[in-house]
Amino acid sequence: MSVVVDYEADIYLDARPTYPAEWYSKIAALSHHHHLAWDAGTGNGQAATAIAEHYDRVIATDVSEKMIDLAKPYPKVTYRHTPPSLTEDEMVDLIGGENSVDLITVATAVHWFDLPRFYAIAKRVLRKPGGIIAVWSYSTDMAVSPEFDSVMAPFTEKALPYFKFPECQYVVDGYKSLPFPFESVGLGSEGKPIELEMKRTVSFEGFLRMVRSWSAIGAAKEKGVDLLSEDVVKELETAWGGSELVRPIVYKSFMLAGTVSN
């Protein structure tokens, strides 16, 4: 399960922001044991390698073989390609078996999943009691400066129709409509995700790489629409203050965490 298709993998690996270390510490503190974690839809392995600081082993899976090939090697992380053809039983065995996983993480990916299937597998592999599942994402809503934000807002509005729906609607509404059939552990609950902020300092070129990794950009191109035309990029660059200027970005983020009811 992956956020991006293979042709976007190189851009995705380079462009996406990193999640704060304190998020992982807070999530890890909730699980009763720290033997095995599963990072589903691992993408470039960013969350998997960070979670490995808190767990003995991490199984990191993705439906994109190219993303797995590009993922960051790490001693305690085992990457596994999981094509959709795998049965639920095969997925359970591959991850570690029934009642074996102390933590499941899904970083900016769960909205792409076959949710009933994923949640069924999650409930089978999570350790009971005390196993934790945490899912989070960040939206296209970000803050840079009043001048830049006023230019970015209409660009985002133009991009929204090209995001895949209903999957991307979960992100647009901050996971408020995302099904999440787990018992709350104090970090959000179904319909009520906790709101977070994620900060990153980048140049305009770094920011542009991130925007190019949006699924809407590729989807629009397939329909003959260039959302990032030369004129649009120039307007954004001017509002930013120049291609080399480094600015902090604040991304609006959200998280849900839970456990299997006894």
MARLUM-578506 format. One record per residue (C-alpha): residue in three letters; x, y, z. Coordinates in steps of 0.001 Angstrom, whole numbers, plus 500000, padded with zeros to 6 digits. Example, Ala and Ser with C-alpha at 12.3 -4.5 7.8 and 13.67 -1.06 7.14 Angstrom:
BEGIN
ALA512300495500507800/SER513670498940507140/
***
This chain:
BEGIN
MET500000500000500000/SER501561503256498929/VAL500709506910498528/VAL502392507215495152/VAL502621505290491928/ASP506007504064490741/TYR506756506920488325/GLU506535509386491219/ALA508764507386493575/ASP512017509288492984/ILE510331512660493525/TYR508521511371496590/LEU511705510052498182/ASP513419513422497865/ALA510581515816498569/ARG508407514746501462/PRO508880516365504880/THR509985514368507911/TYR507772513712510907/PRO508823515034514336/ALA510753512596516548/GLU508450513365519480/TRP505531511838517577/TYR507264508449517594/SER508230508708521257/LYS504648509537522233/ILE503205506663520210/ALA505802504139521390/ALA505087505029525013/LEU501527503752524559/SER502333500145523607/HIS502866497593526370/HIS505744495834524600/HIS508400496930522117/HIS509329493770520257/LEU507740494117516796/ALA506285497032514827/TRP504672497065511392/ASP504927500168509191/ALA502284499760506490/GLY502548501759503252/THR506130502499504239/GLY507043504446501091/ASN510639505614501548/GLY510881504019505002/GLN510941507305506879/ALA508529506203509617/ALA509911502655509739/THR513473503757510527/ALA512263506235513146/ILE510063503653514868/ALA513022501247514878/GLU514596503503517523/HIS511876502265519895/TYR511280498637518818/ASP513438495522518429/ARG512235494836514883/VAL510174496619512255/ILE508447495017509277/ALA507927497701506605/THR505581496912503728/ASP504442498586500517/VAL502575497576497365/SER505091499555495283/GLU508162497462494563/LYS510048500566493405/MET509390502356496691/ILE510731499336498571/ASP513844499372496372/LEU514407503066497183/ALA513693502784500903/LYS516344503638503464/PRO518324500580504661/TYR518332500196508439/PRO519613497310510608/LYS516350496656512475/VAL514005497211509521/THR512945494457507115/TYR511302495729503924/ARG508771493536502179/HIS506895494036498936/THR503213493211499462/PRO501308493077496158/PRO497507493255496382/SER497356489622495275/LEU498440488460498749/THR495585487000500781/GLU494784488223504289/ASP496253485017505727/GLU499448485513503710/MET499706489110504949/VAL499244488018508559/ASP501957485354508215/LEU504331487735506431/ILE504025490385509148/GLY504560488040512071/GLY501406486081512756/GLU498344486522514924/ASN498707488586518098/SER502359489433517357/VAL502622493173516605/ASP503077495778519325/LEU502644498813517077/ILE501224499487513624/THR502032502826511985/VAL500683504288508752/ALA502262507599507759/THR500333509624505141/ALA499035506494503446/VAL496023504910505139/HIS493566506928503028/TRP494751504940499978/PHE494175501549501594/ASP491365499053501210/LEU490277499977504735/PRO488081496961505631/ARG490834494582504512/PHE493610496533506232/TYR491717496899509490/ALA490847493189509490/ILE494549492312509146/ALA495520494897511760/LYS493094493469514310/ARG494500489981513746/VAL498175490870514080/LEU497951493419516920/ARG498996492096520316/LYS496103491898522766/PRO496051493636525119/GLY498316496610524558/GLY498933496663520798/ILE498622500133519269/ILE497727501358515780/ALA498526504961514813/VAL497706506645511510/TRP498533510196510550/SER498867512569507628/TYR499291516208506731/SER497185518286504384/THR497831520652501502/ASP496966523411503973/MET500248525014505047/ALA501530528344506293/VAL504643530137505006/SER503977533885505043/PRO500896536072504436/GLU502213537059500976/PHE502964533527499900/ASP499871531978501480/SER497604534348499528/VAL499114533042496268/MET499281529406497332/ALA495623529214498386/PRO494113529632494874/PHE496723527222493456/THR495640524586495979/GLU491994525194495101/LYS492767524510491435/ALA494609521315492368/LEU491917519855494634/PRO489645518477491865/TYR492555516368490580/PHE493135514573493859/LYS491551511150493841/PHE488231511069495656/PRO486894509786497998/GLU490354508755499237/CYS491802512266499259/GLN488660513626500899/TYR489887511953504081/VAL492996514153503908/VAL491089517293502923/ASP488889516974506005/GLY491790516124508301/TYR490801512449508775/LYS487556513505510474/SER485572511201508167/LEU488142508375508132/PRO486730505109509523/PHE488852504064512512/PRO487302501136514396/PHE489643501107517383/GLU489354502060521031/SER490884505451521846/VAL494174505611523732/GLY494184509380524150/LEU495526510397520740/GLY492326511058518862/SER489385508792518096/GLU487132508103515108/GLY485723511435513954/LYS487976513352516330/PRO491648513198515240/ILE494136515217517230/GLU495509518216515365/LEU499273518612515077/GLU501811520795513330/MET504822519672511332/LYS507569522150510509/ARG510193522056507797/THR512681524670506588/VAL513342524584502844/SER514299526684499851/PHE511720527404497182/GLU513196524596495082/GLY512675522192497963/PHE509113523382498355/LEU508495522974494631/ARG509765519382494717/MET507271518650497470/VAL504367520118495475/ARG505440518181492373/SER505057514981494420/TRP501336515633494975/SER499230512970493272/ALA497047515750491807/ILE499937517123489748/GLY500407513827487914/ALA496655513254487584/ALA496188516706486028/LYS499021516092483555/GLU497333512899482426/LYS494306515055481558/GLY496436517603479701/VAL496470520197482493/ASP499778521636483690/LEU499050522920487180/LEU502686523948487594/SER503134525893484383/GLU506068528256484013/ASP503869531252484843/VAL502463529600487971/VAL505912528606489204/LYS507173532149488624/GLU504258533625490574/LEU504873531258493473/GLU508614531932493391/THR508097535699493490/ALA505700535399496428/TRP508206533132498176/GLY510956535731497793/GLY513274534009495322/SER514383530474494492/GLU517270530390496965/LEU515483531910499950/VAL515044529407502788/ARG511759529640504676/PRO510002527614507386/ILE506785525846506395/VAL504161524770508928/TYR502050521843507724/LYS498692521171509356/SER498735517537510460/PHE496401515103512201/MET496587511709513915/LEU494411508875515164/ALA495684506164517510/GLY493869503251519093/THR493879499699520307/VAL491752496609519811/SER488840496435522251/ASN489058493552524682/
***
